[in-house]
Amino acid sequence: MIAALARARGRDWEALKASRQKKDALFDLAARIALLAERSRQQGISVLAEAAEVERRKALRAGLELVAAGRDAEELDRVLDAESAEPDPGSALELRLVRAGLRGLVAGEHPYTLMRRMSAQLGLEYFDKAEAWILGRIKRRRPRAEDLVVPGELPDVVRDLALDPRFLERALRAAGREIAAASLAGCPRESMELAKPLYGRIGGIVIEDDAAFLRSRLSGDEIAQAQAAFLEIARGLEERGDLRFGGEESLEADPAFIVELTKAIMTLDAELLRSALRGLAPASLAAAMQGMEPKAHDRILAALPKKEAKRVLDAIDEAPPLSARAVVEAGSRLASLVLAAAEKHPAAGKSPLLRSALQRLERVASWPRSKS
């Protein structure tokens, strides 16, 4: 790594000052390059050659011509170096951004990865702005095609590893983005939902988009080969002691536990429920809600202030599915909190319906972990 840093160009480490107007214009340029990358990904590399013909920016035009011709990053750098003779700070920043985008194109990076890489050249404000831009694109895109499920053991292995998300993340990182995306392209939706949170918010979008793209490009045999490679990597990690499979523990929570907790939540006094939920961390509540039916989710969210409900929904989106044991533990903790709040509640024990709800919560709080 030290050698790589030593070879890095000094200008890539220098802070460049530019006006807000210039940075805004460069952000728009980065978005244009990212959209161009998206089009070339869908329609082919000829899109880049066509864009080069009408491009007015000399460095970008020259770079697009090279990428369209299949030239490597080294030759790209040589051409861009010829454009960098003592430029002003704004022009130097533009060249740095263009270089980052074109290098990503040569490497075949995802368009959203390119957008983040380019916007990072402009500073943290624009890096955050790029995330909003990406999320806006995601909301407007068309629904994905049906899943292509390639017969095999990978979905079960993903479920198994997800019992400890650290192990699944380790296997995904070791496999690399291309193998991981190609493997997940042949898995049911559940596998992607288990893997996505481990890449972060934008990274999860990228891996899902890559899998959808490869699903439409690769044959079933090619996807099966990628899955075989992933399994080989995972087993190699297991042999080295870097991960272990979850054994017989299940991701399916006990249906009786779900029914009991759901009925308790649905029959609780609204004021008591609000009191018990006050101050509870969104992630903890989201974990407990994995042990309830959807109607109980609605009851809980209705009891929360709007801002807090939004935080809980975000936590639900970001949380990976928990093992059955973890669901029981989270639900039991919530039940204990409600029971503690009930001791201070004036109506506790007076209503037959509330008494029934509290009795259910007592059973949930002491639910045997062996049942999971």
Stockholm file with secondary structure:
# STOCKHOLM 1.0

chainA/1-372         MIAALARARGRDWEALKASRQKKDALFDLAARIALLAERSRQQGISVLAEAAEVERRKALRAGLELVAAGRDAEELDRVLDAESAEPDPGSALELRLVRAGLRGLVAGEHPYTLMRRMSAQLGLEYFDKAEAWILGRIKRRRPRAEDLVVPGELPDVVRDLALDPRFLERALRAAGREIAAASLAGCPRESMELAKPLYGRIGGIVIEDDAAFLRSRLSGDEIAQAQAAFLEIARGLEERGDLRFGGEESLEADPAFIVELTKAIMTLDAELLRSALRGLAPASLAAAMQGMEPKAHDRILAALPKKEAKRVLDAIDEAPPLSARAVVEAGSRLASLVLAAAEKHPAAGKSPLLRSALQRLERVASWPRSKS
#=GR chainA/1-372 SS CHHHHHHSCGGGGSCCCCCHHHHHHHHHHHHHHHHHHHHHHHHCTHHHHHHHHHCCCHHHHHHHHHHHTTCCHHHHHHHHHTTCSSCCHHHHHHHHHHHHHHHHHHHTCCHHHHHHHHHHTTCHHHHHHHHHHHHHHHHHSCCCCCCCCCSSSHHHHHHHHTTSHHHHHHHHHHHCHHHHHHHHTTSCHHHHHHHGGGGCHHHHHHHHHHHHHHHTTSCHHHHHHHHHHHHHHHHHHHHTTSCCCCTTCCSSCCHHHHHHHHHHHHHSCHHHHHHHHTTCCHHHHHHHHTTSCHHHHHHHHHHSCHHHHHHHHHHHHHSCCCCHHHHHHHHHHHHHHHHHHHTTCTTTTTSHHHHHHHHHHHHHHTCCGGGC
#=GC SS_cons         CHHHHHHSCGGGGSCCCCCHHHHHHHHHHHHHHHHHHHHHHHHCTHHHHHHHHHCCCHHHHHHHHHHHTTCCHHHHHHHHHTTCSSCCHHHHHHHHHHHHHHHHHHHTCCHHHHHHHHHHTTCHHHHHHHHHHHHHHHHHSCCCCCCCCCSSSHHHHHHHHTTSHHHHHHHHHHHCHHHHHHHHTTSCHHHHHHHGGGGCHHHHHHHHHHHHHHHTTSCHHHHHHHHHHHHHHHHHHHHTTSCCCCTTCCSSCCHHHHHHHHHHHHHSCHHHHHHHHTTCCHHHHHHHHTTSCHHHHHHHHHHSCHHHHHHHHHHHHHSCCCCHHHHHHHHHHHHHHHHHHHTTCTTTTTSHHHHHHHHHHHHHHTCCGGGC
//
